[in-house]
Amino acid sequence: MSDPDPDPDLAAGRALAEGVRRFQRDVFPAQAELFERLAATHRPTALFIGCSDARVVPELITQRRPGELFVIRTAGNLVPAYTPGADGVAASIEYAVGVLGVTDVIVCGHSGCGAMTSLALRHDLTGLPAVADWLRHADEGGVTDDVAALVRHNIRTQLTNLVTHPSVARALDRRSLTLHGWVYDIRTGAVEELDPTTGRFTALAA
């Protein structure tokens, strides 16, 4: 008789633990000088606001090393418009811009986004009330059935929301901050950037 299939949750936990061991054994020693510097210095130059989707890895896409990106990840890469009160997204934006002094903020959507798919195709989210409430921060803008179009429309909406945050508005007034809207294609690796003048997305220029 064969052994029963292992519990997938336990298998995932073991895989993660093994990853930590490989990091400590192989990766960390080779970059010990970098981590020594990072232990005393935190100076990222950019804030990357991306989707929580596990397929979208900011440091991999941008080829940044540890310490170079300040990252916020939310379902649908949503940035709620600023309101007073406790808000983890707002606090992270405020810290990145007001304390760390990042010079660039990227809001990055991606192909096949589950959040945008739910909105475009009007999925029933009755059983996911927290998700439904969160997605109200996205403006469908009359765009339905076209996920790719909604992904791009959503980037524009979240950039508009971002400007309502006082720290961002102040930095923009000082011209010490630049905002970017990106769309990452998972299948091809292509990245498109929003042209603020035309409002269109074109291939990211190096």
C-alpha atoms as an extended CHARMM CRD file, in Angstrom:
* protein
*
       206  EXT
         1         1  MET       CA              0.0000000000        0.0000000000        0.0000000000  PROA      1               0.0000000000
         2         2  SER       CA              1.3750000000        3.4020000000       -0.9490000000  PROA      2               0.0000000000
         3         3  ASP       CA              1.6530000000        6.1780000000        1.5780000000  PROA      3               0.0000000000
         4         4  PRO       CA             -1.1550000000        8.7360000000        1.5020000000  PROA      4               0.0000000000
         5         5  ASP       CA             -0.4410000000       11.9780000000       -0.2940000000  PROA      5               0.0000000000
         6         6  PRO       CA              1.2800000000       14.4580000000        2.0290000000  PROA      6               0.0000000000
         7         7  ASP       CA             -0.7140000000       17.3400000000        3.3780000000  PROA      7               0.0000000000
         8         8  PRO       CA             -0.0730000000       20.1150000000        0.8200000000  PROA      8               0.0000000000
         9         9  ASP       CA              0.0520000000       22.7470000000        3.5790000000  PROA      9               0.0000000000
        10        10  LEU       CA              2.7430000000       20.8020000000        5.4030000000  PROA      10              0.0000000000
        11        11  ALA       CA              4.6290000000       20.2270000000        2.1520000000  PROA      11              0.0000000000
        12        12  ALA       CA              4.5510000000       23.9550000000        1.4070000000  PROA      12              0.0000000000
        13        13  GLY       CA              5.7890000000       24.7310000000        4.9120000000  PROA      13              0.0000000000
        14        14  ARG       CA              8.7060000000       22.3180000000        4.5160000000  PROA      14              0.0000000000
        15        15  ALA       CA              9.5750000000       23.8240000000        1.1480000000  PROA      15              0.0000000000
        16        16  LEU       CA              9.6470000000       27.3120000000        2.6420000000  PROA      16              0.0000000000
        17        17  ALA       CA             11.8450000000       26.1530000000        5.5060000000  PROA      17              0.0000000000
        18        18  GLU       CA             14.2120000000       24.5180000000        3.0310000000  PROA      18              0.0000000000
        19        19  GLY       CA             14.3060000000       27.7870000000        1.1030000000  PROA      19              0.0000000000
        20        20  VAL       CA             15.3890000000       29.6050000000        4.2680000000  PROA      20              0.0000000000
        21        21  ARG       CA             18.1400000000       27.0500000000        4.7980000000  PROA      21              0.0000000000
        22        22  ARG       CA             19.3920000000       27.5000000000        1.2210000000  PROA      22              0.0000000000
        23        23  PHE       CA             19.3150000000       31.2760000000        1.6600000000  PROA      23              0.0000000000
        24        24  GLN       CA             21.3540000000       31.0610000000        4.8530000000  PROA      24              0.0000000000
        25        25  ARG       CA             23.7800000000       28.5290000000        3.3820000000  PROA      25              0.0000000000
        26        26  ASP       CA             24.2820000000       29.7850000000       -0.1750000000  PROA      26              0.0000000000
        27        27  VAL       CA             22.8660000000       33.2760000000       -0.7290000000  PROA      27              0.0000000000
        28        28  PHE       CA             23.5380000000       35.1950000000        2.4640000000  PROA      28              0.0000000000
        29        29  PRO       CA             27.2750000000       34.3940000000        2.7500000000  PROA      29              0.0000000000
        30        30  ALA       CA             27.8570000000       35.5040000000       -0.8470000000  PROA      30              0.0000000000
        31        31  GLN       CA             26.2190000000       38.8740000000       -0.1250000000  PROA      31              0.0000000000
        32        32  ALA       CA             27.2530000000       39.3210000000        3.4870000000  PROA      32              0.0000000000
        33        33  GLU       CA             28.7200000000       42.7640000000        2.7930000000  PROA      33              0.0000000000
        34        34  LEU       CA             25.4220000000       43.9720000000        1.2950000000  PROA      34              0.0000000000
        35        35  PHE       CA             23.3980000000       42.7310000000        4.2680000000  PROA      35              0.0000000000
        36        36  GLU       CA             25.8920000000       44.2610000000        6.6930000000  PROA      36              0.0000000000
        37        37  ARG       CA             25.2870000000       47.6220000000        5.0370000000  PROA      37              0.0000000000
        38        38  LEU       CA             21.5230000000       47.1110000000        4.9420000000  PROA      38              0.0000000000
        39        39  ALA       CA             21.4660000000       46.3640000000        8.6620000000  PROA      39              0.0000000000
        40        40  ALA       CA             22.3890000000       49.9910000000        9.2810000000  PROA      40              0.0000000000
        41        41  THR       CA             20.9710000000       51.7650000000        6.2180000000  PROA      41              0.0000000000
        42        42  HSD       CA             17.5080000000       51.9280000000        4.6450000000  PROA      42              0.0000000000
        43        43  ARG       CA             17.5280000000       54.1750000000        1.5850000000  PROA      43              0.0000000000
        44        44  PRO       CA             15.2530000000       52.8570000000       -1.1680000000  PROA      44              0.0000000000
        45        45  THR       CA             14.9060000000       55.2030000000       -4.1180000000  PROA      45              0.0000000000
        46        46  ALA       CA             11.4870000000       54.0780000000       -5.3480000000  PROA      46              0.0000000000
        47        47  LEU       CA              8.1140000000       52.9980000000       -3.9910000000  PROA      47              0.0000000000
        48        48  PHE       CA              6.5870000000       50.1360000000       -5.9690000000  PROA      48              0.0000000000
        49        49  ILE       CA              2.8420000000       49.6470000000       -5.4740000000  PROA      49              0.0000000000
        50        50  GLY       CA              1.8800000000       46.3360000000       -7.0290000000  PROA      50              0.0000000000
        51        51  CYS       CA             -0.6830000000       43.5930000000       -6.8440000000  PROA      51              0.0000000000
        52        52  SER       CA             -0.5660000000       40.8950000000       -4.1720000000  PROA      52              0.0000000000
        53        53  ASP       CA             -0.6620000000       38.3010000000       -6.9700000000  PROA      53              0.0000000000
        54        54  ALA       CA              2.1530000000       35.8020000000       -6.3280000000  PROA      54              0.0000000000
        55        55  ARG       CA              3.1760000000       35.9180000000       -9.9890000000  PROA      55              0.0000000000
        56        56  VAL       CA              4.1380000000       39.5950000000       -9.7790000000  PROA      56              0.0000000000
        57        57  VAL       CA              7.4920000000       40.0320000000       -8.0060000000  PROA      57              0.0000000000
        58        58  PRO       CA              8.6450000000       43.6810000000       -8.0270000000  PROA      58              0.0000000000
        59        59  GLU       CA             12.3240000000       43.0090000000       -7.3460000000  PROA      59              0.0000000000
        60        60  LEU       CA             12.4470000000       40.3510000000      -10.0630000000  PROA      60              0.0000000000
        61        61  ILE       CA             10.7000000000       42.4920000000      -12.6770000000  PROA      61              0.0000000000
        62        62  THR       CA             12.8940000000       45.5370000000      -11.9960000000  PROA      62              0.0000000000
        63        63  GLN       CA             16.0590000000       43.5700000000      -11.1610000000  PROA      63              0.0000000000
        64        64  ARG       CA             16.5730000000       45.5090000000       -7.9370000000  PROA      64              0.0000000000
        65        65  ARG       CA             18.6170000000       44.2640000000       -5.0180000000  PROA      65              0.0000000000
        66        66  PRO       CA             17.4670000000       44.1670000000       -1.3940000000  PROA      66              0.0000000000
        67        67  GLY       CA             17.0830000000       47.6710000000       -0.0050000000  PROA      67              0.0000000000
        68        68  GLU       CA             16.4330000000       49.3910000000       -3.3450000000  PROA      68              0.0000000000
        69        69  LEU       CA             12.6310000000       49.1950000000       -3.4470000000  PROA      69              0.0000000000
        70        70  PHE       CA             10.0080000000       50.0690000000       -0.8490000000  PROA      70              0.0000000000
        71        71  VAL       CA              7.0840000000       47.8040000000       -1.7300000000  PROA      71              0.0000000000
        72        72  ILE       CA              3.3480000000       47.9240000000       -1.0640000000  PROA      72              0.0000000000
        73        73  ARG       CA              1.2820000000       45.0320000000       -2.3970000000  PROA      73              0.0000000000
        74        74  THR       CA             -2.5000000000       45.0440000000       -2.3430000000  PROA      74              0.0000000000
        75        75  ALA       CA             -5.2010000000       43.0820000000       -4.1450000000  PROA      75              0.0000000000
        76        76  GLY       CA             -5.6340000000       44.7890000000       -7.5140000000  PROA      76              0.0000000000
        77        77  ASN       CA             -2.7690000000       47.2230000000       -6.7310000000  PROA      77              0.0000000000
        78        78  LEU       CA             -5.4160000000       49.5150000000       -5.2650000000  PROA      78              0.0000000000
        79        79  VAL       CA             -4.5220000000       52.7560000000       -3.4950000000  PROA      79              0.0000000000
        80        80  PRO       CA             -7.4980000000       54.1260000000       -1.5420000000  PROA      80              0.0000000000
        81        81  ALA       CA             -7.9080000000       57.8830000000       -1.7790000000  PROA      81              0.0000000000
        82        82  TYR       CA             -6.5990000000       59.5640000000        1.3510000000  PROA      82              0.0000000000
        83        83  THR       CA             -8.8530000000       59.8530000000        4.3740000000  PROA      83              0.0000000000
        84        84  PRO       CA             -7.7900000000       60.6910000000        7.9450000000  PROA      84              0.0000000000
        85        85  GLY       CA             -7.3970000000       57.7330000000       10.2760000000  PROA      85              0.0000000000
        86        86  ALA       CA             -5.4910000000       54.4920000000       10.5570000000  PROA      86              0.0000000000
        87        87  ASP       CA             -4.7170000000       53.0550000000        7.1310000000  PROA      87              0.0000000000
        88        88  GLY       CA             -1.8010000000       50.7310000000        6.4230000000  PROA      88              0.0000000000
        89        89  VAL       CA             -1.5050000000       51.7300000000        2.7720000000  PROA      89              0.0000000000
        90        90  ALA       CA             -1.6090000000       55.4530000000        3.5790000000  PROA      90              0.0000000000
        91        91  ALA       CA              0.9320000000       55.0370000000        6.3770000000  PROA      91              0.0000000000
        92        92  SER       CA              3.3290000000       53.1690000000        4.0900000000  PROA      92              0.0000000000
        93        93  ILE       CA              3.0120000000       55.8070000000        1.3580000000  PROA      93              0.0000000000
        94        94  GLU       CA              3.5570000000       58.5920000000        3.8920000000  PROA      94              0.0000000000
        95        95  TYR       CA              6.6590000000       56.8970000000        5.2930000000  PROA      95              0.0000000000
        96        96  ALA       CA              8.1530000000       56.1230000000        1.8780000000  PROA      96              0.0000000000
        97        97  VAL       CA              7.6450000000       59.6440000000        0.5510000000  PROA      97              0.0000000000
        98        98  GLY       CA              7.8940000000       61.7680000000        3.7040000000  PROA      98              0.0000000000
        99        99  VAL       CA             10.6280000000       59.9370000000        5.6070000000  PROA      99              0.0000000000
       100       100  LEU       CA             12.5970000000       57.8160000000        3.1550000000  PROA      100             0.0000000000
       101       101  GLY       CA             12.3430000000       60.4350000000        0.4310000000  PROA      101             0.0000000000
       102       102  VAL       CA             11.7720000000       58.1230000000       -2.5160000000  PROA      102             0.0000000000
       103       103  THR       CA             11.9870000000       59.9870000000       -5.8130000000  PROA      103             0.0000000000
       104       104  ASP       CA              9.7190000000       57.7110000000       -7.8560000000  PROA      104             0.0000000000
       105       105  VAL       CA              6.4340000000       55.8990000000       -7.2480000000  PROA      105             0.0000000000
       106       106  ILE       CA              5.3320000000       53.1230000000       -9.5920000000  PROA      106             0.0000000000
       107       107  VAL       CA              1.7760000000       51.8040000000       -9.5870000000  PROA      107             0.0000000000
       108       108  CYS       CA              1.9550000000       48.4940000000      -11.4430000000  PROA      108             0.0000000000
       109       109  GLY       CA             -0.9570000000       46.4250000000      -12.7100000000  PROA      109             0.0000000000
       110       110  HSD       CA             -0.6400000000       43.1540000000      -14.5810000000  PROA      110             0.0000000000
       111       111  SER       CA             -2.2240000000       40.8600000000      -17.1150000000  PROA      111             0.0000000000
       112       112  GLY       CA             -4.8410000000       38.4190000000      -15.8860000000  PROA      112             0.0000000000
       113       113  CYS       CA             -5.4230000000       40.3160000000      -12.6420000000  PROA      113             0.0000000000
       114       114  GLY       CA             -8.0010000000       38.4490000000      -10.5610000000  PROA      114             0.0000000000
       115       115  ALA       CA             -9.3560000000       41.6350000000       -8.9970000000  PROA      115             0.0000000000
       116       116  MET       CA             -9.8890000000       43.3330000000      -12.3470000000  PROA      116             0.0000000000
       117       117  THR       CA            -11.3130000000       40.1270000000      -13.8120000000  PROA      117             0.0000000000
       118       118  SER       CA            -13.8970000000       39.9930000000      -11.0130000000  PROA      118             0.0000000000
       119       119  LEU       CA            -14.9600000000       43.5550000000      -11.7700000000  PROA      119             0.0000000000
       120       120  ALA       CA            -14.9250000000       43.2640000000      -15.5540000000  PROA      120             0.0000000000
       121       121  LEU       CA            -16.8980000000       40.0370000000      -15.5910000000  PROA      121             0.0000000000
       122       122  ARG       CA            -19.0530000000       40.9780000000      -12.6080000000  PROA      122             0.0000000000
       123       123  HSD       CA            -18.2620000000       37.9240000000      -10.5240000000  PROA      123             0.0000000000
       124       124  ASP       CA            -20.5080000000       37.2010000000       -7.5750000000  PROA      124             0.0000000000
       125       125  LEU       CA            -18.5100000000       38.2160000000       -4.4980000000  PROA      125             0.0000000000
       126       126  THR       CA            -21.2790000000       37.6000000000       -1.9860000000  PROA      126             0.0000000000
       127       127  GLY       CA            -19.1430000000       35.0400000000       -0.1950000000  PROA      127             0.0000000000
       128       128  LEU       CA            -16.1470000000       37.3860000000       -0.1540000000  PROA      128             0.0000000000
       129       129  PRO       CA            -17.4520000000       40.5310000000        1.5450000000  PROA      129             0.0000000000
       130       130  ALA       CA            -14.0030000000       41.9140000000        2.4210000000  PROA      130             0.0000000000
       131       131  VAL       CA            -12.8800000000       41.5220000000       -1.1900000000  PROA      131             0.0000000000
       132       132  ALA       CA            -16.0620000000       43.1730000000       -2.4490000000  PROA      132             0.0000000000
       133       133  ASP       CA            -15.5760000000       46.1380000000       -0.1090000000  PROA      133             0.0000000000
       134       134  TRP       CA            -11.9370000000       46.5010000000       -1.0840000000  PROA      134             0.0000000000
       135       135  LEU       CA            -12.6780000000       46.4910000000       -4.8060000000  PROA      135             0.0000000000
       136       136  ARG       CA            -14.8690000000       49.5420000000       -4.3470000000  PROA      136             0.0000000000
       137       137  HSD       CA            -11.5970000000       51.4870000000       -4.4440000000  PROA      137             0.0000000000
       138       138  ALA       CA            -11.4520000000       50.6430000000       -8.1470000000  PROA      138             0.0000000000
       139       139  ASP       CA            -13.3970000000       52.7620000000      -10.6140000000  PROA      139             0.0000000000
       140       140  GLU       CA            -14.8350000000       50.5850000000      -13.3750000000  PROA      140             0.0000000000
       141       141  GLY       CA            -15.3600000000       53.6830000000      -15.4760000000  PROA      141             0.0000000000
       142       142  GLY       CA            -17.9150000000       51.9580000000      -17.6710000000  PROA      142             0.0000000000
       143       143  VAL       CA            -15.2680000000       49.4810000000      -18.8530000000  PROA      143             0.0000000000
       144       144  THR       CA            -16.7290000000       45.9850000000      -18.6900000000  PROA      144             0.0000000000
       145       145  ASP       CA            -15.9520000000       42.5690000000      -20.1500000000  PROA      145             0.0000000000
       146       146  ASP       CA            -12.4790000000       43.7540000000      -21.2100000000  PROA      146             0.0000000000
       147       147  VAL       CA            -10.0260000000       42.8200000000      -18.4680000000  PROA      147             0.0000000000
       148       148  ALA       CA             -6.9820000000       44.3090000000      -20.2200000000  PROA      148             0.0000000000
       149       149  ALA       CA             -8.7380000000       47.6510000000      -20.6830000000  PROA      149             0.0000000000
       150       150  LEU       CA             -9.8680000000       47.6950000000      -17.0520000000  PROA      150             0.0000000000
       151       151  VAL       CA             -6.3350000000       46.8920000000      -15.8350000000  PROA      151             0.0000000000
       152       152  ARG       CA             -5.1220000000       50.0180000000      -17.6310000000  PROA      152             0.0000000000
       153       153  HSD       CA             -8.0500000000       52.1570000000      -16.5430000000  PROA      153             0.0000000000
       154       154  ASN       CA             -7.4110000000       51.0570000000      -12.9700000000  PROA      154             0.0000000000
       155       155  ILE       CA             -3.8090000000       52.2900000000      -13.1280000000  PROA      155             0.0000000000
       156       156  ARG       CA             -5.0440000000       55.7500000000      -14.0620000000  PROA      156             0.0000000000
       157       157  THR       CA             -7.5700000000       55.6590000000      -11.2000000000  PROA      157             0.0000000000
       158       158  GLN       CA             -5.0010000000       54.6060000000       -8.6110000000  PROA      158             0.0000000000
       159       159  LEU       CA             -2.5620000000       57.3150000000       -9.7150000000  PROA      159             0.0000000000
       160       160  THR       CA             -5.3790000000       59.8260000000       -9.2270000000  PROA      160             0.0000000000
       161       161  ASN       CA             -6.0350000000       58.3990000000       -5.7570000000  PROA      161             0.0000000000
       162       162  LEU       CA             -2.3290000000       58.5480000000       -4.9580000000  PROA      162             0.0000000000
       163       163  VAL       CA             -2.2050000000       62.3050000000       -5.5250000000  PROA      163             0.0000000000
       164       164  THR       CA             -4.8170000000       62.8110000000       -2.7660000000  PROA      164             0.0000000000
       165       165  HSD       CA             -2.2440000000       61.7110000000       -0.1830000000  PROA      165             0.0000000000
       166       166  PRO       CA             -0.7400000000       64.8580000000        1.4140000000  PROA      166             0.0000000000
       167       167  SER       CA              2.8510000000       63.5890000000        1.3910000000  PROA      167             0.0000000000
       168       168  VAL       CA              2.5900000000       62.8220000000       -2.3100000000  PROA      168             0.0000000000
       169       169  ALA       CA              0.9420000000       66.1570000000       -3.1330000000  PROA      169             0.0000000000
       170       170  ARG       CA              3.6790000000       68.0520000000       -1.2640000000  PROA      170             0.0000000000
       171       171  ALA       CA              6.4500000000       66.1470000000       -3.0160000000  PROA      171             0.0000000000
       172       172  LEU       CA              4.8510000000       66.7380000000       -6.4000000000  PROA      172             0.0000000000
       173       173  ASP       CA              4.5990000000       70.4530000000       -5.6360000000  PROA      173             0.0000000000
       174       174  ARG       CA              8.3400000000       70.4440000000       -4.8400000000  PROA      174             0.0000000000
       175       175  ARG       CA              8.9770000000       68.4670000000       -8.0320000000  PROA      175             0.0000000000
       176       176  SER       CA             10.9180000000       65.9400000000       -5.9830000000  PROA      176             0.0000000000
       177       177  LEU       CA              8.6790000000       63.0210000000       -6.9510000000  PROA      177             0.0000000000
       178       178  THR       CA              7.6930000000       61.3950000000      -10.2350000000  PROA      178             0.0000000000
       179       179  LEU       CA              4.7090000000       59.0540000000      -10.6110000000  PROA      179             0.0000000000
       180       180  HSD       CA              4.6390000000       56.1440000000      -13.0510000000  PROA      180             0.0000000000
       181       181  GLY       CA              1.8930000000       53.7760000000      -14.1990000000  PROA      181             0.0000000000
       182       182  TRP       CA              3.0100000000       50.3600000000      -15.4530000000  PROA      182             0.0000000000
       183       183  VAL       CA              1.3290000000       47.2230000000      -16.7620000000  PROA      183             0.0000000000
       184       184  TYR       CA              3.2900000000       43.9690000000      -16.5990000000  PROA      184             0.0000000000
       185       185  ASP       CA              2.4680000000       41.0920000000      -18.9390000000  PROA      185             0.0000000000
       186       186  ILE       CA              3.0820000000       37.8010000000      -17.1400000000  PROA      186             0.0000000000
       187       187  ARG       CA              3.2750000000       35.6610000000      -20.2810000000  PROA      187             0.0000000000
       188       188  THR       CA              5.7690000000       37.7950000000      -22.2180000000  PROA      188             0.0000000000
       189       189  GLY       CA              7.5570000000       39.8170000000      -19.5370000000  PROA      189             0.0000000000
       190       190  ALA       CA              6.7060000000       43.0220000000      -21.3890000000  PROA      190             0.0000000000
       191       191  VAL       CA              6.0730000000       46.2020000000      -19.4280000000  PROA      191             0.0000000000
       192       192  GLU       CA              4.0330000000       49.1360000000      -20.7040000000  PROA      192             0.0000000000
       193       193  GLU       CA              4.1640000000       52.6100000000      -19.1820000000  PROA      193             0.0000000000
       194       194  LEU       CA              1.4530000000       55.2290000000      -19.0670000000  PROA      194             0.0000000000
       195       195  ASP       CA              2.2820000000       58.3760000000      -21.0160000000  PROA      195             0.0000000000
       196       196  PRO       CA              0.8450000000       61.1740000000      -18.8460000000  PROA      196             0.0000000000
       197       197  THR       CA              0.5700000000       63.4580000000      -21.8500000000  PROA      197             0.0000000000
       198       198  THR       CA             -1.4240000000       61.1740000000      -24.1430000000  PROA      198             0.0000000000
       199       199  GLY       CA             -2.9690000000       58.9040000000      -21.5060000000  PROA      199             0.0000000000
       200       200  ARG       CA             -1.8840000000       55.8940000000      -23.5320000000  PROA      200             0.0000000000
       201       201  PHE       CA              0.2560000000       52.9240000000      -22.5810000000  PROA      201             0.0000000000
       202       202  THR       CA              3.3680000000       52.2100000000      -24.6380000000  PROA      202             0.0000000000
       203       203  ALA       CA              6.3740000000       49.9100000000      -24.2730000000  PROA      203             0.0000000000
       204       204  LEU       CA              8.5640000000       50.9710000000      -21.3840000000  PROA      204             0.0000000000
       205       205  ALA       CA             11.5800000000       52.8400000000      -22.6800000000  PROA      205             0.0000000000
       206       206  ALA       CA             14.9730000000       52.1100000000      -21.1240000000  PROA      206             0.0000000000
